[in-house]
Amino acid sequence: MLEELLRSGFAELGIAPDPDAYRRYSLYYEALEENNRVMNLTAISGEADVARLHFLDCAALLKFADLSSRRVIDVGTGAGFPGLALKIACPDMSLTLLDSLHKRVGFLRETCAALGFDGVECIHARAEEIPSGLRQSYDFAVSRAVARLNLLCELCLPYVRRGGAFIAMKGPEPGEELSEASRAIALLGGTVERRENYRIPGTDIVHSAVVIRKTSDTPAGYPRRWAQIKKSPL
């Protein structure tokens, strides 16, 4: 059932995943279901919902960016979304998964090893505490974190090199958040390139991908501490 849902969903999205993707998605699903019994990874369970609301929703970003052979960081990845779901569909991308919870990072390391992705870097760190050498070093940053866009931009844009892009997964009407984040985007060196809506195959759910191009370097003072980001958003 999982493979059938994914095959039809990818066809609807117009995306041709890696030939080994369906085997890996199945292994990823099993790891999620097994580990979700003992740790809080995701509220979504069952083949149909995981296939659509996690795997296909995340993989839809491949409609809007060519990640092949690109260096990508998933900021606040949680159980690996969207980063690991993208890697399965496009395995020749270089991926870093960053999360602040040690148990989740342990799960990600074990799952990446089971999937044969030994090169995926799984980092335990807070997003605003950029590990040494990672600042402005990625072609793309992606995030499906539940935070307002002005906050997400301060956490994600500092990881992106000039000429790269930050892709934020949002709801169907992100206009208000875009307006709210306009100052932050400009200050952090970004320019809104486009906003694309898409429907998750097999559902009536519409999400959007907001693509913010990195046009200049992020000033050295950003990101600030999380308490400051929350208290005084840009």
C-alpha positions in Angstrom: 0.0 0.0 0.0 2.8 2.5 0.9 4.6 2.0 -2.4 1.3 2.3 -4.4 0.4 5.5 -2.7 3.9 6.9 -3.3 4.1 5.9 -6.9 0.7 7.5 -7.7 1.6 10.6 -5.7 5.0 11.1 -7.3 3.3 10.7 -10.7 0.8 13.4 -9.8 3.5 15.7 -8.6 5.5 15.1 -11.8 8.6 13.9 -9.9 10.6 10.9 -10.8 12.3 9.7 -7.6 15.4 7.6 -7.4 14.7 3.9 -8.4 15.5 2.7 -4.9 13.3 5.3 -3.2 10.4 3.1 -2.5 12.4 0.5 -0.6 14.0 3.3 1.5 10.7 5.0 2.2 9.4 1.6 3.4 12.4 1.3 5.8 11.9 4.9 7.0 8.3 4.3 7.7 9.1 1.1 9.7 11.7 3.1 11.7 9.2 5.8 12.4 6.5 3.5 13.5 8.8 1.4 15.7 10.5 4.4 17.4 7.3 6.4 17.8 6.2 3.9 20.4 8.9 5.0 22.8 9.6 8.6 21.8 7.6 11.5 20.5 8.7 11.7 16.8 5.4 12.5 15.0 1.7 12.6 15.6 1.1 11.2 12.1 1.0 7.4 11.8 -0.3 4.8 9.4 0.9 4.1 5.9 -1.6 6.4 4.1 -1.0 9.4 6.3 2.7 9.0 6.5 3.0 8.5 2.7 1.0 11.6 1.9 1.4 14.0 4.8 5.1 13.4 5.4 6.9 11.8 2.4 5.0 13.3 -0.5 4.5 16.7 1.2 8.2 17.0 1.7 9.3 15.6 -1.6 7.1 18.1 -3.4 9.9 20.7 -2.8 11.7 19.0 -5.7 9.2 20.6 -8.0 10.7 24.0 -7.0 14.4 23.4 -6.6 17.0 21.1 -8.2 18.8 19.7 -5.2 20.9 17.2 -7.1 24.6 17.5 -6.1 23.7 20.5 -3.9 24.6 21.0 -0.3 21.4 21.1 1.8 20.7 21.7 5.5 17.4 20.9 7.2 17.1 23.2 10.2 15.0 21.9 13.0 14.5 18.6 11.2 12.7 16.7 14.0 12.1 13.2 12.7 13.8 14.1 9.4 11.3 16.3 7.6 11.7 17.5 5.0 15.4 16.7 4.7 15.5 12.9 4.9 12.4 12.5 2.8 14.0 14.7 0.1 17.3 12.7 0.3 15.5 9.4 -0.4 13.9 10.8 -3.5 17.2 12.6 -4.5 20.1 10.6 -3.0 22.9 12.5 -4.7 22.2 15.7 -2.7 24.6 16.3 0.3 22.5 16.6 3.5 22.9 17.9 7.0 20.1 17.3 9.5 20.2 19.6 12.5 18.0 19.3 15.6 18.2 20.4 19.2 17.0 17.1 20.8 19.6 14.5 21.3 17.2 11.5 21.1 15.9 12.6 17.7 19.4 13.0 16.4 20.2 9.5 17.6 17.1 8.2 15.8 18.2 10.0 12.6 21.7 8.6 12.7 20.4 5.1 13.1 17.8 5.5 10.4 20.3 7.1 7.9 22.6 4.1 8.5 19.8 1.6 7.9 19.0 3.5 4.6 22.6 3.4 3.5 23.1 7.1 3.8 26.4 7.0 5.7 27.3 10.5 4.4 24.4 12.3 6.0 25.6 14.6 8.8 23.3 14.5 11.8 24.1 17.4 14.2 22.8 17.9 17.7 22.7 21.7 18.2 20.3 24.6 18.5 19.7 26.3 15.1 20.9 29.7 16.4 24.2 28.3 17.7 25.7 27.7 14.3 28.4 25.0 14.5 31.9 26.0 13.4 32.4 26.0 9.6 28.7 25.8 8.7 27.9 29.5 8.4 26.9 30.5 4.9 28.2 27.2 3.5 25.0 25.6 2.1 23.3 25.9 -1.3 19.9 25.4 0.3 18.4 25.5 3.8 15.0 23.9 4.2 12.6 23.9 7.1 9.2 22.6 8.0 9.4 24.0 11.5 6.3 25.4 13.1 7.4 29.0 13.5 6.6 32.3 12.0 8.6 33.1 8.9 10.4 36.1 10.4 11.8 33.9 13.1 12.6 31.1 10.7 14.6 33.4 8.5 16.9 34.5 11.3 17.5 30.8 12.1 18.0 29.6 8.5 19.4 32.3 6.2 22.7 32.5 8.0 23.5 29.0 6.9 23.0 29.8 3.2 25.8 31.0 0.9 25.3 34.0 -1.3 23.4 32.8 -4.4 21.8 29.9 -2.5 18.2 29.8 -1.2 16.1 29.1 1.9 12.9 27.2 1.2 10.3 27.4 3.9 7.3 25.1 3.9 4.2 27.0 4.8 0.4 26.9 4.6 -1.6 27.9 1.6 -1.8 31.6 2.4 1.6 32.8 3.7 1.1 36.4 2.5 0.7 37.8 6.0 3.9 36.0 7.2 5.7 37.3 4.1 4.7 40.9 4.9 5.6 40.4 8.5 9.0 39.0 7.6 9.9 41.5 4.9 12.3 43.5 7.1 14.0 40.4 8.5 14.5 38.9 5.0 16.1 42.1 3.7 18.3 42.6 6.8 19.5 39.0 6.7 20.6 39.2 3.1 17.6 37.6 1.4 15.1 38.4 -1.4 11.8 36.7 -1.9 12.1 34.9 -5.2 8.7 33.2 -5.4 5.9 31.5 -3.6 4.5 28.3 -5.0 1.3 26.5 -3.9 0.9 22.7 -4.3 -1.7 20.1 -3.3 -0.6 17.0 -1.5 -1.5 14.1 -3.7 -4.5 12.1 -2.5 -5.7 15.0 -0.3 -7.4 18.4 -0.5 -4.5 19.9 1.6 -2.7 22.8 -0.1 0.7 23.9 1.2 3.2 26.5 -0.2 6.9 26.7 -0.7 8.4 30.1 -0.1 11.7 30.5 -1.9 14.0 33.2 -0.5 17.2 33.8 -2.5 20.4 34.8 -0.6 21.5 37.9 -2.4 24.0 39.3 0.2 25.9 38.1 3.2 24.1 37.9 6.6 25.5 40.5 9.0 27.8 38.9 11.7 25.4 39.7 14.6 22.8 37.2 13.4 21.3 34.9 14.4 20.8 36.3 17.9 20.0 34.2 21.0 16.6 32.4 20.8 15.3 34.5 23.7 16.1 37.7 21.8 14.7 36.4 18.6 11.4 35.6 20.3 11.2 38.8 22.3 12.2 41.2 19.5 11.6 39.7 16.1 13.2 41.5 13.2 
